Amino acid sequence: MAKGFMRRFPPLKILTDEQVEAIHRGTLDVLQQTGVLVYNERALNVFKKAGCDVNFETKRVKFPPGLVEECLRKCPSSFRVKARNPKDDLLIGQDNVLFFNFPGTDTVDLDTWEPRSPTKKEHIDLIRVLDALPNVHFLNAYPYFGFSGGVPEVMKEIEGVALRIRNSSKVTIAIANNDIDMFTIRMAKAVGSEIFANPNTSSPLTCYTDQVNACFLAAEYDLPSMIWDGATSGGTAPASLAGAVVLSNAELMPYIVLLQLLKPGARIAVANLVLPQNMTNGAPAFGEIGVSLHNVAFNQVWREYGVPTVSSSCGPTSSKRIDFQLGYQKTMPTLLSALSGSSILQLYSSIYGEITAHPVQAILDDDIAGMIGRFLEGLEVSDESLAIDLINEVGPIPGHYLGKKHTRKWWKKEQFVPRAADRLTYPEWAKTGKKSCIDYARERMEEILSTHKVDPPLTQSQEEEIEKILKEAREYYRKKGMITDAEWESYKKIIEK
Amino acid sequence: MDTEIIEGLKKAIKEYDTEKAANLAKRAVEEKLDPLKVLNAMTVAIREVGDAFGRGDLWLPDLVGAADALQAAMPIIEEEIKRTGAKRESLGTVVAGTVFGDIHSIGKTMVCTLLTAEGFKVHDLGVNIKAEQFVEAIDKYNADILAMSALMTMTAPEQKKVIERLKKEGLRDKVKIMVGGGAITEDFAREIGADGYDPTAPGAVKLARKLIGK
């Protein structure tokens, strides 16, 4: 079992019970009065059979409140997810807190801070670093969206899943665009791992067919699902944060209802990527305080439902560099989400939005995760930790604690020692080349890349199965016309290599 | 009376009042005001909003609110210009839209609003626009500029399809093409054969002027 962090104190609450109830009532009201658009015939039929008000022409589905509440009750409050190595199995819920990474389209040059497409090696390097870091408990879909050199758009994430499976034993996620989960789910199965199905909502109040199909695949393969909502408050959701919680909840519910109708007791976590809108340029306002207010309220409401939550907005910032702004824009949402009961925090490796990510950032994030994780575990109050006998024994100055057995045992238990932080005194710092945390993280990255090995590597037959599925996927998209002849010519050269 | 309607229309745009803007535009037509004078007043109002946005005094919801009010009045006045055969002066005609498969509208709306404020005649086709719709509109409006937006890496290649379609129809050289959106880079713009790219809305206005030499 992957070692998460256990939160040992009651979670932070920001709402009164009446306010939670008002948000819940509001959600049911929107689902009953306005409902959602569902562009998927199969799902429309399932909803109809379950008693929803379905208009097959306009694709509008309205949900009776009783059905929504019944399906919420069927969601397990905690569940396990199987990895290919039992050391990486996941326990989600039960106050266990896990971490994973946030994606980027590009890597970034650490000297000029210019973004650029990663090479295949850089893509693999990020996967290997994430595999090596102890507090990364599983891997997101696309650490990077593909790599440079001519892989067709539709194949980028399928190739990406193959790279993750080959270079990491940790569980990963199957995104649903263009049916690619039809292939990636089978890849995970081939190596004896589960993979998260990943339906994404579309704001406001719309369910597109690929995302709905992900629920059918989850039911067919009996997979856990992570449902994502990424509304922008002020843009695709109300600017008022309570209204944004109502809207995101109303967008998540149709997927919960569908998943529970298809397979009662289906394992579900809901991921919150709701971000305020930057009203100067329309981009999401990553890392700002509205992110945390929404996360904390969302967590409180979903704790009432007994459905584990994922705080996806912890990772991305608005900074283009690894700097002071990035530090606070990552730490504040991560800490506040962790305190308010998130089961999963999506923190690692991202720099700016969904654009840039880097293994050095992932190493720095490992310290944030370690610190917050340590905080969650709280402090023990026992005869031994109160240390009354010891305090009486040491007495006033010149007594001290440094040489005591109690100190040797307890300091390591109580302190978290960051791996990449500059913790030196001035003279030590001057003598060792005036390094910063970024320098230390770069050194650790080199060390990981030269020593880390995936445990266990794939067997010959697993390798062959992955290759076979890749081949099928290429043929499928060639036939569908999603890989053009010109694309195929350059892609073929990469495959042959 | 004339001044009251015109000043009221300007105020409606600056106060984001869609209904009032449409009603005043209708009254302007009823009262037989010079539609060119009305249009000019509307352009002045939206320019004031655009300038305030540029200075950071107003925010995106204000800009979009004013654009909506402008859009509510514009077709009524344009219809009147057409009916009376008045000669409208503009910097040039722009056809704009977000490409097929992509429903992101904010960046595109910002650019359209600021282009209108600058004095361009803008035909905003909306979002999820197919190549043939762009081509048809360029032909119909005799556009000087095509402005396309795409926010996602999956939809960016759609811009290339539009350009290829224009070539096929023999319209490519009649129109200057500018592209933008979250997924677009300078290199990508060059690669697909666009005439220009800018990452910001005010930059897009400068680019539009440059492209048509004004």
Boltz contact constraints between the chains, C-beta under 6 A:
constraints:
  - contact:
      token1: [A, 279]
      token2: [B, 59]
      max_distance: 6.0
  - contact:
      token1: [A, 279]
      token2: [B, 60]
      max_distance: 6.0
  - contact:
      token1: [A, 282]
      token2: [B, 60]
      max_distance: 6.0
  - contact:
      token1: [A, 282]
      token2: [B, 106]
      max_distance: 6.0
  - contact:
      token1: [A, 282]
      token2: [B, 107]
      max_distance: 6.0
